[in-house]
């Protein structure tokens, strides 16, 4: 083990001169509990590494007396490298790593107490699901009604809260798995010990159990004595188990420094508890709070816009980001007609930025939901704008979209063997591998397609019982759908296929966290079909899109979700879909109430602060959902943007959606939204259309004017229902 030199390195501590006053205060506050509220772009990593180096340089602690926790191995490696550079020598022997890696290191030293051997195996998710499924089948728990992945998710949430089977109550378990989840959790833990294995949740849970056991109080006491200083990064993202572990370890010396940003706590859906950072002062009385508010990333207009939105959250400690640099461009707000025009406007903006010399790699499109990426992917392909989808597959590569496309391919072309194989047992029809193998054998011997081979087999006694009935039904459905394709639009047919095949029902019944997103993607899939005159044209388009990679380049626009963007930064950020229900997300609000809304607002804050120089917000007046147009309302977050730091883009003939009327009465309407909102309702539009007029619209067809409001009309269309449109888009019928 390399030891630090006896004399302190950098005795003049020149590295402190590179810090601003707040950063320096955080670095030099070495004694007692310290909470560093590090706003976006305020130099958090510099503070963390300098503080670590300062502890060593001042000889307050040796490396092995410091516990430094990060959320990724990459962050830990970067921190270690920077400290070594700062001190001009390598540092070894310290406890620096992720929660899981540090807990695993502790557990291997005390494995026997947890009923394990030191060489225990750490299972991945697939192994965990397989093990749980075996136990469920043994206990006759229906794995279709209660998917193992769903039950494993509940068990992991208990582990994240530091709860062993003995600490989970019957109320916690509820009626999941017909009331048998708690015994299943106990059996699962018992089986893991027999296998000398852990899952990731166990690493911390076992260590916590040892620490809290009075019979092994000496173990905790040794670690408390050893670690004179505890530091943790991204404290706002800690779950309950991690919080308990840190609090126990810091109880003796109380030299704990937590660095985080309550305004960037966006992982509540995976167990992060913002309460951990909000109650720091209560947990550690006399704690020093240091706020890092000077931002080195973004212009002041961008920071002020973000400050204005996040100020509406009640659950925060409060800080105000500021920049000493140029105020820059205001954040732009732009209303568009629909999702297609939104993507076109984004492409136009990107091309304009390119002409100004902004590299594509410095431009990002951030979306709230994964299904939003499709319109941008397709538009960028059409405009030949190099791009990449980060932290997720491209739209047409996603499982549920590939499955849906396979059904349509098989309807359009029965001899498509790849599509046949993909859907013959999707959703599950009880068609085993042996049956599919028989179809393959016959197809090869007759030199025909799998579809034709199955047709031949159904005319014989080769298949029997339920297998034959299910396959006969499958083939009859395909034949019927082919007839329907000649009688109805391919869009209507797609909805029928998804419903009658049981595919939509399969995802509705799936209780995994991914299921809701897959259903949203299927809605967007149907929307995509709307843009083509025939099924053949759509399938050809998909083939071209999937083959459109061409030469790869490092200079590409990034398309990603807000969650994937955390920690990244770009010169220009495009933020589409700022509409009620989409952002803030309706499901998040329905499931979590005010806490869900506040997390959505933190996402908005994260999105805006990814931008260095330019941020553009878009919202659409209409969204296509399952082939039907629905009017959209601007997000409440738009109302919360401070008027002095935003600019509302207007265009001739461009529809500007109405704000939420419960928020904006004419006398209270914010001035910066006046252009969007328009004047109070009048009897006639500016072009002379009034109630009762028969009109025609290119998208919605024939309709009758109900009310007029300036240049905006409320029209009841014969086939499209009631819509709000600009009078410049209609003509007399």
C-alpha positions in Angstrom: 0.0 0.0 0.0 1.4 3.3 -1.0 1.3 5.8 1.8 1.0 9.5 1.5 4.1 11.5 2.1 4.6 12.6 5.7 4.8 16.3 4.7 1.7 17.8 3.2 1.7 18.2 -0.5 1.3 21.8 -1.9 2.1 23.4 1.5 0.9 26.7 0.1 -2.4 25.2 -1.1 -2.2 27.0 -4.4 -5.0 24.9 -5.8 -7.4 26.9 -3.5 -6.8 30.0 -5.6 -8.6 28.5 -8.6 -11.9 28.4 -6.6 -14.6 31.0 -6.2 -15.5 32.1 -2.7 -18.4 29.6 -2.3 -16.4 26.7 -3.8 -13.5 27.5 -1.4 -15.9 27.6 1.6 -17.1 24.1 0.7 -13.5 22.8 0.3 -12.3 24.3 3.6 -15.3 23.3 5.7 -13.6 20.1 6.8 -15.0 19.7 10.3 -18.6 18.6 11.1 -21.5 18.0 8.8 -21.6 20.0 5.5 -24.2 20.1 2.8 -23.1 21.5 -0.5 -26.0 22.5 -2.7 -24.3 22.5 -6.1 -26.5 24.0 -8.8 -26.2 22.9 -12.4 -22.9 23.9 -14.0 -21.4 25.4 -10.7 -18.2 23.3 -10.6 -19.3 20.5 -8.4 -16.7 18.0 -9.5 -13.9 20.5 -8.9 -15.2 21.0 -5.4 -15.4 17.3 -4.7 -11.9 16.5 -5.9 -10.3 19.6 -4.4 -11.9 18.8 -1.0 -10.6 15.2 -1.2 -7.1 16.4 -2.1 -7.3 19.1 0.6 -8.1 16.5 3.3 -5.0 14.6 2.3 -2.7 17.6 1.7 -3.5 19.0 5.2 -3.0 15.5 6.7 -6.5 15.6 8.2 -6.8 12.0 7.1 -5.0 9.2 5.4 -6.6 7.8 2.2 -8.0 4.7 4.0 -9.7 7.0 6.6 -11.9 8.6 3.9 -15.1 7.0 2.5 -16.0 8.7 -0.8 -19.1 7.6 -2.6 -20.1 8.2 -6.2 -23.0 6.9 -8.3 -20.9 5.6 -11.2 -17.5 3.8 -11.5 -16.6 6.3 -14.2 -17.1 9.2 -11.7 -15.0 7.4 -9.1 -12.1 6.8 -11.6 -12.2 10.5 -12.7 -12.1 11.7 -9.1 -9.2 9.5 -8.3 -7.3 10.7 -11.4 -7.9 14.4 -10.7 -6.8 14.1 -7.0 -3.6 12.3 -8.1 -2.9 15.2 -10.6 -3.6 17.8 -8.0 -1.3 16.2 -5.4 1.3 15.2 -8.1 1.4 11.6 -6.8 -0.9 8.5 -6.9 -3.2 7.9 -4.0 -4.0 4.3 -3.0 -5.7 2.5 -0.2 -8.7 4.7 0.1 -12.4 3.7 0.0 -13.6 5.4 -3.2 -16.4 3.9 -5.4 -20.1 3.4 -5.9 -22.5 2.4 -3.1 -22.6 -1.1 -4.6 -18.9 -1.6 -4.9 -18.1 -0.3 -1.4 -20.9 -2.4 0.1 -19.7 -5.5 -1.7 -16.2 -4.8 -0.3 -17.5 -4.7 3.2 -19.8 -7.7 2.7 -17.0 -9.9 1.5 -15.1 -9.1 4.7 -18.1 -10.1 6.8 -19.9 -12.6 4.6 -20.2 -15.3 7.2 -22.3 -13.1 9.4 -24.8 -12.8 6.6 -24.8 -16.6 6.0 -22.6 -16.4 2.9 -19.1 -17.3 1.9 -16.7 -14.5 0.9 -16.6 -15.7 -2.7 -20.4 -15.2 -3.2 -21.8 -14.6 -6.6 -23.7 -11.4 -7.6 -26.6 -12.3 -9.8 -27.7 -10.2 -12.8 -31.3 -9.3 -13.5 -32.0 -12.3 -15.8 -30.7 -14.7 -13.2 -32.8 -13.1 -10.5 -36.0 -13.3 -12.6 -35.2 -17.0 -13.5 -34.8 -17.8 -9.8 -37.9 -16.1 -8.7 -39.9 -17.7 -11.5 -38.7 -21.2 -10.3 -39.9 -20.4 -6.8 -43.3 -19.1 -8.1 -43.9 -22.2 -10.1 -43.0 -24.4 -7.0 -45.6 -22.4 -5.0 -48.2 -22.5 -7.9 -48.2 -18.7 -8.3 -49.5 -17.9 -11.8 -46.5 -16.3 -13.6 -48.8 -14.9 -16.3 -51.1 -13.1 -13.8 -48.1 -12.0 -11.7 -45.0 -11.5 -14.0 -41.8 -12.4 -12.1 -40.3 -9.1 -13.3 -43.1 -7.2 -11.5 -42.7 -9.1 -8.2 -38.9 -8.7 -8.4 -39.4 -4.9 -8.7 -41.4 -4.8 -5.5 -38.8 -6.9 -3.7 -36.1 -4.6 -4.9 -38.0 -1.6 -3.6 -38.2 -3.2 -0.2 -34.5 -3.8 -0.3 -33.8 -0.2 -1.3 -35.7 0.8 1.8 -33.5 -1.4 3.9 -36.3 -3.9 4.7 -35.6 -7.6 5.2 -38.4 -10.1 5.0 -38.8 -9.8 8.8 -39.3 -6.1 8.5 -41.9 -6.1 5.8 -45.5 -6.0 7.1 -48.5 -7.6 5.7 -49.8 -4.2 4.8 -46.6 -3.5 2.8 -47.2 -6.8 0.8 -50.9 -6.2 0.2 -52.6 -8.5 -2.2 -49.7 -8.8 -4.7 -49.3 -12.4 -5.8 -52.6 -13.3 -4.1 -51.1 -12.2 -0.8 -48.1 -14.5 -1.1 -45.4 -12.1 -2.0 -43.9 -11.8 1.5 -43.4 -15.6 1.9 -42.0 -15.6 -1.6 -39.5 -12.8 -0.6 -38.5 -15.0 2.3 -38.1 -18.0 0.1 -36.1 -16.0 -2.5 -33.7 -14.8 0.2 -33.3 -18.3 1.5 -32.6 -19.7 -1.9 -30.0 -17.0 -2.6 -28.1 -18.0 0.6 -28.1 -21.7 -0.5 -26.7 -20.6 -3.8 -24.1 -18.4 -2.0 -25.4 -15.5 -4.1 -26.6 -11.9 -3.8 -28.5 -9.6 -6.0 -27.5 -5.9 -6.1 -30.1 -4.9 -3.5 -28.6 -7.5 -1.1 -25.1 -5.9 -1.1 -26.3 -2.9 0.9 -29.1 -4.7 2.7 -26.9 -7.4 4.2 -24.3 -4.8 5.4 -27.2 -2.7 6.9 -28.5 -5.8 8.7 -25.0 -6.5 10.1 -24.6 -2.8 11.2 -28.0 -2.8 12.9 -27.5 -6.1 14.8 -26.5 -5.5 18.4 -24.7 -8.9 18.4 -22.2 -7.5 15.9 -22.0 -3.9 17.2 -18.2 -4.2 17.0 -18.3 -4.4 13.2 -20.1 -1.1 12.8 -17.9 0.5 15.5 -14.7 -0.5 13.6 -16.0 1.2 10.4 -17.1 4.3 12.3 -13.7 4.6 13.9 -11.9 4.0 10.6 -13.8 6.6 8.5 -12.9 10.0 9.9 -14.5 11.7 6.8 -17.4 10.6 4.7 -18.2 12.3 1.3 -21.0 11.5 -1.1 -21.8 12.8 -4.5 -25.3 13.2 -6.0 -26.9 13.0 -2.6 -30.3 13.9 -3.9 -30.4 10.6 -5.8 -29.9 8.4 -2.7 -32.5 5.9 -1.7 -33.5 5.1 1.9 -31.1 2.1 2.3 -28.2 4.2 1.1 -29.2 7.1 3.4 -29.3 4.7 6.4 -25.9 3.2 5.5 -24.2 6.7 5.3 -25.9 8.0 8.4 -24.7 5.0 10.5 -21.1 5.3 9.2 -20.9 9.0 10.0 -22.3 8.8 13.6 -18.9 8.8 15.4 -16.9 11.6 13.8 -19.9 13.4 12.1 -17.5 14.7 9.4 -19.9 14.0 6.6 -20.1 16.1 3.4 -23.0 15.5 1.1 -22.9 17.2 -2.3 -26.1 17.4 -4.4 -28.8 19.5 -5.9 -32.4 19.1 -4.6 -33.5 20.8 -7.8 -32.1 18.0 -9.9 -33.7 15.1 -8.1 -35.4 13.3 -11.0 -35.2 9.6 -10.1 -38.1 9.2 -7.7 -39.5 6.5 -9.9 -36.5 4.3 -9.2 -36.4 4.8 -5.4 -34.5 8.1 -5.0 -35.8 10.0 -2.0 -35.5 13.8 -2.2 -36.3 13.9 1.5 -32.8 12.7 2.3 -31.3 16.0 1.2 -34.2 18.1 2.5 -33.8 16.8 6.1 -30.0 16.9 6.2 -30.0 19.7 8.8 -32.4 17.8 11.0 -30.3 14.6 10.8 -27.1 16.5 11.5 -27.8 19.5 13.8 -25.5 22.4 13.3 -24.7 21.4 9.7 -23.1 24.0 7.5 -25.0 24.7 4.2 -22.9 26.0 1.3 -24.7 27.0 -1.9 -22.8 26.9 -5.2 -24.8 29.4 -7.3 -22.3 30.8 -9.8 -22.8 29.0 -13.0 -20.0 28.5 -15.6 -22.1 26.8 -18.2 -25.1 28.9 -19.3 -26.0 32.4 -20.1 -28.0 34.5 -17.6 -31.3 34.4 -19.7 -31.2 30.6 -19.6 -30.4 30.5 -15.9 -33.1 33.0 -15.1 -35.6 31.0 -17.1 -34.7 27.8 -15.1 -34.7 29.7 -11.8 -38.2 31.0 -12.6 -39.7 27.6 -13.2 -38.1 25.8 -10.3 -39.1 28.5 -7.9 -42.6 27.2 -8.0 -41.6 24.0 -6.2 -42.3 24.0 -2.5 -40.0 21.0 -1.7 -36.6 22.6 -2.1 -33.9 24.4 0.0 -33.6 27.3 -2.4 -30.8 28.8 -4.5 -30.5 31.2 -7.4 -28.1 30.4 -10.3 -26.3 33.4 -11.8 -23.5 34.0 -14.4 -20.9 36.6 -14.6 -20.9 36.3 -18.4 -22.9 37.8 -21.2 -26.7 37.6 -20.8 -27.0 35.9 -24.2 -30.2 35.1 -26.1 -33.5 34.8 -24.5 -35.2 31.4 -24.3 -37.6 31.1 -27.2 -41.1 29.7 -26.9 -42.7 28.6 -30.2 -46.2 27.2 -30.8 -46.7 24.9 -33.8 -49.7 23.2 -35.4 -48.8 19.5 -34.7 -45.9 17.1 -34.1 -44.9 17.0 -37.7 -44.5 20.8 -37.8 -42.7 20.7 -34.5 -40.1 18.3 -36.0 -39.8 20.5 -39.2 -39.3 23.6 -37.1 -36.6 21.8 -35.1 -34.9 20.8 -38.3 -35.1 24.4 -39.5 -33.5 25.7 -36.3 -30.7 23.1 -36.5 -29.9 24.1 -40.1 -29.8 27.7 -39.1 -27.5 26.9 -36.2 -25.2 25.0 -38.6 -25.0 28.1 -40.8 -23.9 30.1 -37.8 -21.1 27.6 -37.2 -22.6 25.5 -34.4 -21.5 21.9 -34.7 -24.3 19.3 -34.7 -22.7 17.5 -31.8 -23.4 20.7 -29.8 -27.2 20.5 -30.4 -29.6 18.2 -28.5 -33.3 17.5 -28.7 -34.7 16.5 -25.3 -38.0 14.7 -25.0 -40.1 13.7 -22.0 -41.3 10.4 -23.5 -39.5 7.9 -25.7 -42.3 7.8 -28.3 -41.6 11.5 -29.2 -38.3 10.6 -30.9 -40.0 9.2 -34.0 -41.1 12.4 -35.6 -37.6 13.9 -35.1 -35.8 10.8 -36.4 -37.8 10.7 -39.6 -37.6 14.5 -40.2 -33.8 14.5 -39.7 -33.5 11.5 -42.1 -35.5 13.4 -44.7 -33.4 16.6 -44.2 -30.2 14.6 -44.1 -29.3 15.8 -40.6 -26.9 13.3 -38.9 -28.3 12.3 -35.6 -28.2 9.6 -32.9 -30.7 8.5 -30.3 -29.0 8.2 -26.9 -29.8 5.9 -24.0 -32.3 3.9 -26.0 -33.0 2.3 -29.3 -34.3 4.1 -32.4 -38.0 4.2 -32.6 -38.4 1.4 -35.2 -35.9 -0.8 -33.4 -38.0 -1.1 -30.2 -39.4 -4.5 -29.5 -43.1 -3.5 -29.6 -42.7 -1.6 -32.8 -40.8 -4.5 -34.5 -43.6 -6.8 -33.4 -46.3 -4.5 -34.8 -44.5 -4.1 -38.1 -44.0 -7.9 -38.3 -47.8 -8.4 -38.2 -48.3 -5.8 -40.9 -45.5 -7.3 -43.1 -47.1 -10.7 -42.8 -50.5 -9.4 -43.8 -49.0 -7.6 -46.8 -46.6 -10.5 -47.7 -47.5 -13.9 -46.4 -44.2 -15.4 -47.5 -42.2 -13.2 -45.1 -40.7 -15.9 -43.0 -38.9 -13.5 -40.6 -42.1 -11.8 -39.8 -43.9 -15.1 -39.4 -41.4 -16.4 -36.9 -41.6 -13.2 -34.9 -45.4 -13.2 -34.4 -46.5 -16.8 -34.5 -46.1 -16.9 -30.7 -46.4 -13.2 -29.9 -48.3 -12.7 -27.8 -47.9 -16.2 -26.2 -50.2 -18.8 -27.8 -48.7 -21.9 -26.3 -46.8 -22.6 -29.6 -43.7 -24.5 -28.5 -40.3 -24.7 -30.2 -41.0 -28.3 -31.4 -44.1 -27.2 -33.3 -42.2 -24.4 -35.0 -39.4 -26.8 -35.9 -42.0 -29.1 -37.6 -43.2 -26.2 -39.7 -39.6 -25.4 -40.7 -38.9 -29.0 -41.7 -42.0 -29.1 -44.0 -41.2 -25.7 -45.5 -37.7 -26.8 -46.4 -38.8 -30.1 -47.9 -41.5 -28.4 -50.0 -39.4 -25.4 -50.9 -42.1 -23.0 -49.6 -42.7 -20.4 -47.0 -43.5 -21.1 -43.3 -46.9 -19.6 -43.9 -47.7 -22.0 -46.7 -46.2 -24.9 -44.8 -48.4 -24.2 -41.8 -51.5 -24.1 -44.1 -50.6 -27.5 -45.4 -50.1 -28.9 -41.9 -53.5 -27.7 -40.8 -55.1 -29.8 -43.5 -53.5 -32.9 -42.0 -53.5 -34.6 -38.6 -49.9 -33.6 -38.0 -51.1 -31.0 -35.5 -53.7 -31.9 -32.8 -55.6 -30.5 -29.8 -55.2 -26.9 -28.6 -52.1 -26.3 -30.6 -54.0 -27.0 -33.9 -56.9 -24.8 -32.8 -54.7 -21.9 -31.9 -52.7 -22.1 -35.1 -55.9 -22.4 -37.1 -57.2 -19.3 -35.4 -53.9 -17.5 -36.1 -54.1 -18.3 -39.8 -57.8 -17.4 -40.1 -57.1 -14.0 -38.5 -54.3 -13.3 -41.0 -56.6 -14.2 -43.9 -59.4 -12.0 -42.5 -57.1 -9.1 -41.9 -55.9 -9.3 -45.5 -59.5 -9.0 -46.7 -60.1 -6.0 -44.4 -57.0 -4.3 -45.8 -58.9 -4.0 -49.1 -62.0 -2.6 -47.4 -60.6 -0.1 -44.9 -57.6 2.1 -44.3 -54.3 0.6 -43.2 -54.5 2.8 -40.1 -57.8 1.3 -39.0 -56.5 -2.2 -39.8 -53.4 -1.7 -37.6 -55.6 -0.8 -34.6 -57.7 -3.9 -35.3 -54.7 -6.1 -35.6 -53.1 -4.9 -32.4 -56.4 -5.4 -30.5 -57.6 -8.7 -32.0 -54.2 -10.3 -31.8 -54.1 -9.7 -28.1 -50.9 -7.7 -28.4 -52.3 -4.5 -26.9 -54.0 -6.5 -24.1 -50.6 -8.2 -23.4 -49.0 -4.9 -22.6 -52.0 -3.6 -20.7 -51.7 -6.6 -18.4 -48.0 -6.3 -18.0 -47.2 -4.6 -14.7 -43.6 -3.8 -15.4 -42.4 -0.2 -15.4 -41.7 -0.4 -19.2 -45.2 -1.4 -20.2 -46.8 2.1 -20.1 -44.0 3.4 -22.4 -44.5 0.5 -24.8 -48.2 1.3 -25.1 -47.3 5.0 -25.8 -45.0 3.8 -28.5 -47.7 1.7 -30.1 -50.0 4.9 -30.2 -47.2 6.7 -31.9 -46.8 3.7 -34.3 -50.4 4.2 -35.4 -49.8 7.9 -35.8 -46.9 7.1 -38.1 -49.2 5.0 -40.4 -51.4 8.1 -40.8 -48.7 9.8 -42.7 -48.8 7.3 -45.6 -51.4 6.6 -48.3 -51.0 2.8 -48.1 -49.5 0.0 -46.1 -47.0 -0.8 -48.8 -45.7 2.8 -48.8 -45.3 2.7 -45.0 -43.5 -0.6 -45.0 -41.1 0.6 -47.7 -40.5 3.8 -45.7 -39.6 1.8 -42.6 -37.2 -0.3 -44.6 -35.5 2.8 -45.9 -35.4 4.4 -42.4 -33.9 1.3 -40.9 -31.2 1.3 -43.6 -30.5 5.0 -43.4 -27.4 4.9 -41.2 -24.9 5.3 -44.0 -21.6 6.6 -42.9 -21.4 7.4 -39.2 -19.9 10.7 -38.0 -19.1 12.1 -34.7 -20.8 15.3 -35.6 -24.5 14.4 -34.9 -27.5 15.9 -33.2 -28.3 14.1 -30.0 -31.9 13.0 -29.3 -32.6 11.8 -25.8 -34.9 11.9 -22.8 -34.4 14.4 -20.0 -33.3 11.6 -17.7 -30.6 10.6 -20.1 -29.4 14.2 -20.5 -28.6 14.8 -16.8 -25.0 15.6 -16.4 -24.6 16.6 -20.1 -24.4 20.0 -21.7 -24.8 21.5 -25.2 -24.5 24.8 -26.9 -28.2 24.6 -28.1 -31.0 22.6 -26.6 -34.4 22.0 -28.2 -37.3 21.2 -25.8 -40.4 19.9 -27.7 -43.7 18.8 -26.4 -44.3 21.3 -23.6 -48.0 20.5 -23.3 -50.3 19.5 -20.4 -50.4 15.7 -20.1 -47.2 15.3 -22.0 -45.0 17.6 -20.0 -45.8 17.6 -17.1 -46.6 13.9 -17.7 -50.1 13.1 -16.7 -49.3 9.6 -15.4 -46.6 11.0 -13.1 -49.1 13.4 -11.6 -51.9 10.9 -11.3 -49.7 8.4 -9.5 -47.7 10.7 -7.3 -49.8 13.9 -7.0 -47.9 17.0 -5.9 -44.7 15.1 -5.6 -45.1 13.9 -9.2 -45.7 17.4 -10.4 -42.6 18.8 -8.5 -40.4 16.1 -10.0 -41.7 17.0 -13.5 -40.8 20.6 -12.8 -37.3 19.5 -11.8 -37.1 17.7 -15.1 -37.9 21.1 -16.8 -35.1 22.7 -14.8 -32.7 20.0 -15.8 -33.7 20.3 -19.4 -33.2 24.1 -19.6 -29.9 24.0 -17.8 -28.4 21.6 -20.3 -28.1 24.6 -22.7 -25.0 26.8 -22.7 -26.1 29.5 -25.2 -29.6 28.7 -26.7 -32.7 27.0 -25.5 -35.9 26.7 -27.5 -39.2 25.4 -26.2 -41.9 24.1 -28.5 -45.5 23.1 -27.9 -48.1 21.8 -30.4 -51.7 22.8 -30.7 -52.7 19.3 -31.8 -51.4 15.7 -31.3 -52.4 12.7 -33.2 -53.4 9.8 -30.8 -54.3 6.4 -32.2 -55.2 8.1 -35.5 -57.5 10.8 -34.0 -56.6 14.5 -33.5 -56.7 15.8 -30.0 -56.2 19.5 -29.0 -53.3 20.2 -26.7 -52.9 22.9 -24.1 -49.6 24.6 -23.4 -47.7 23.3 -20.4 -48.2 25.2 -17.1 -44.4 25.4 -17.1 -44.6 27.9 -20.0 -46.6 30.2 -17.7 -44.0 29.9 -15.1 -41.1 31.1 -17.3 -40.3 34.7 -16.3 -41.4 37.1 -19.1 -38.1 39.2 -19.1 -36.1 36.1 -20.1 -38.2 34.5 -22.8 -39.2 35.5 -26.3 -42.4 34.3 -27.9 -41.8 33.4 -31.6 -44.7 34.3 -33.9 -45.3 33.6 -37.5 -48.0 34.5 -40.1 -50.5 31.7 -40.3 -49.0 29.8 -37.4 -51.5 28.4 -34.9 -50.8 29.6 -31.4 -52.6 27.3 -28.8 -54.8 28.7 -26.2 -53.4 28.8 -22.7 -55.2 27.0 -19.9 -58.2 29.2 -19.2 -58.4 28.5 -15.5 -55.0 30.1 -15.2 -55.4 33.1 -17.5 -58.5 35.3 -17.3 -58.2 38.3 -19.7 -57.3 40.7 -16.9 -54.7 38.4 -15.3 -53.1 37.1 -18.5 -49.3 37.4 -18.4 -48.1 40.0 -20.9 -45.6 37.7 -22.5 -48.3 35.2 -23.4 -50.7 37.8 -24.9 -49.6 36.9 -28.4 -50.5 33.3 -27.8 -53.7 33.9 -26.0 -55.2 36.5 -28.2 -58.1 38.9 -27.4 -61.4 38.0 -25.7 -63.9 36.1 -27.9 -65.8 38.1 -30.5 -68.7 37.3 -32.8 -66.7 37.3 -36.0 -63.1 36.3 -36.9 -60.7 38.8 -38.6 -61.5 37.3 -42.0 -65.3 37.5 -41.5 -66.1 33.9 -40.4 -68.8 33.7 -37.8 -71.0 31.2 -35.9 -73.0 29.0 -38.3 -70.7 29.4 -41.3 -70.0 26.2 -43.3 -66.3 25.9 -43.9 -63.7 23.4 -45.3 -60.3 22.5 -43.8 -57.7 20.5 -45.7 -57.0 18.1 -42.8 -60.4 18.0 -41.0 -62.8 18.4 -44.0 -66.3 20.0 -43.8 -67.4 21.8 -40.6 -69.5 24.5 -39.0 -68.2 27.5 -37.1 -69.3 27.5 -33.4 -67.5 30.5 -32.1 -64.9 33.1 -33.2 -62.1 34.6 -31.2 -60.0 37.0 -33.2 -58.3 35.0 -35.9 -59.2 31.7 -34.2 -62.3 29.7 -34.7 -63.9 26.9 -32.7 -65.3 24.6 -35.4 -67.4 21.4 -35.2 -66.2 19.2 -38.1 -68.4 16.5 -39.6 -65.9 13.7 -39.1 -63.0 15.1 -37.0 -65.0 16.4 -34.1 -64.6 19.9 -32.5 -61.3 21.7 -33.1 -59.7 25.1 -32.7 -58.1 26.4 -35.9 -56.8 29.7 -37.4 -59.2 31.2 -39.9 -56.3 31.4 -42.4 -56.5 27.6 -42.7 -60.1 27.4 -43.8 -62.3 28.5 -46.7 -66.0 28.9 -47.2 -67.6 25.5 -48.0 
